[in-house]
Amino acid sequence: MQNMSFSVLHTIPGFSFKHYQKLVSLEVSIDDFLAKPHNYQHALNLNHEMITFIQEQKFTPYLKKLETWLTSSDKHHLIHLTDLAFPPQLKQISDPPLSLYAIGDIALLNTLQLAIVGTRQASLYGSECIKALIPNLLQAKLTINSGMALGIDTLAHQEALNQNGKTIAVLGTGVNTCYPAQNRHLYAQIQNHGLVISEFLLGQAPKRFHFPKRNRLISGLSLGVVVIEAAHKSGSLITAMHALEQNRDVFAIPGNIFHNQSNGCHKLIQMGAKLVCSAEDIIEELNLTQTLNTSQTPFQQSLLLTSEQQLVFDSIGSSCTTIDKIIDTTNLTYAKITGILFELEMEALVSAVPGGYKRI
């Protein structure tokens, strides 16, 4: 029932990660919140539309549609923020999605990823850059992700597939909606040999504001973002800005100074993006040789815990540790511990189990 309850949360119009954070800090279960949403209207800053949506259970038809979709194929998945399958790197961004819809191989979410983005009007030069980069990037065990837009995105996905590599398409529509329509064949290929994901509800049509929002997931999933051919004002630059905010690496391929499609890349290089002339430039910057020799992902290696987070983490074993035991060990308050446990869950360091918590 907990998973179904969580499924309800992301159907509520305007309900965000910040609302969920507040719910956790109040130590309120999702079921209690859904049963009496008016009790938390002020604390969560919920508007009348949200309260009415919950009270009148307007989510019911969608949940039936969701159940039908999930059971129609073993390639269909819904992954919640609190699930072990949810990618830990996405939990580190400031506004992770509450849920991800997926079609394909969800194990790819926890692989090392590199985003490749760029113009929808790719030139022969852009195509040649992709063909030169991707084979060596795949040899470095990277999964290529992008947004399945026309141009550079499409070329990146297709080249990864052509080289028998793995690729993830992050959509700005519902995961069961192919956009653009011209990419129907690519969409089917990625479902069968990679992964298609979206945070938007099933059946959601493309809307202008979806795509900037989607771009934060492209960067958030990735070790870094490579921009190939982008104008001065481009969605690819939005992805690059998200990457900088998320402490991801940004790479840019230089182009012809007389071409508008190169202006965005040159601007990024002026701002400090790594100038890329070969796949080796990216591989060296990401220190992938060292990464591949360790069992941890770069995201896990880079986590820096506060003293209290470390104290709580150290008190938790590989089997179930009760909250009472954690309190006895740390001498922290219940409220403080529950907040820290939530933070550690977001970092994919611990998980809730019946009776307590254990290390992942």
C-alpha angles and dihedrals in degrees: 000000000000092000091048089049090052089049088059093056096065092048091061108102109249096002107142143178089268090058089051092048090053091049090054093047089054089053090234120150119231091240092054091048093050091047094053110016093158089066089066100035095110097038093051095035093235120175126224093260092057093048092048092047090056098040094049091043092231088165093071098091091049093050089054090051089048093051091051091050094047093050095044094077138011087226091066116094141170113200121191127207091251095050121106089232092060108109110256093214090062090053088063096062120092096245111028119178116260090225141010125210113210141186117192135011107000091186086079090071089074097047125099106274137196122193120220116191138160149126125343088224098062117186128214086261091057091048091050091050091055093048090050096048108039103062092058093041089055090049086057087061094251123152111219116226130185143144102267091238119147117273122022094008092054093045092051094050093045095048091049089053092044089055092049090249130135127261138180124208115206108201133208090209135054109301090246093055118086113216127208094030091217088070096062093118093047090046090055092045093053092049090054099040105021138005137287117199139176138170092210124099119267112278095019110156120222113278127182095242092051095072101058087046091049091051093068088063093051090056096035093057092050141079087221146342124244115202116203116184112345132165122233091265107038141141087236089064089053088056090049091050090051088051092054091049089050093049093247124142119260122209128185132190114219121230144176110322090216094057120088090214089067097052096085094051092048090050090053091050090051088052091054105272114151111262108231125208098156143009088257090066089060096041093051093046091052091045089226096164090064092041093054090055094060132066093228127084118237088251093058092045093053098052113121114193126203117240091259093046089051091048092054093042091051090053093058121085134202090264128050115309115188122227089239089058091049090051091050092048099044103029088221123137122262092246092050092048095049090051092050092046089056090051091049090049089053089054090050091239098119136018134205115250131175106293099010144327139308137190118264 
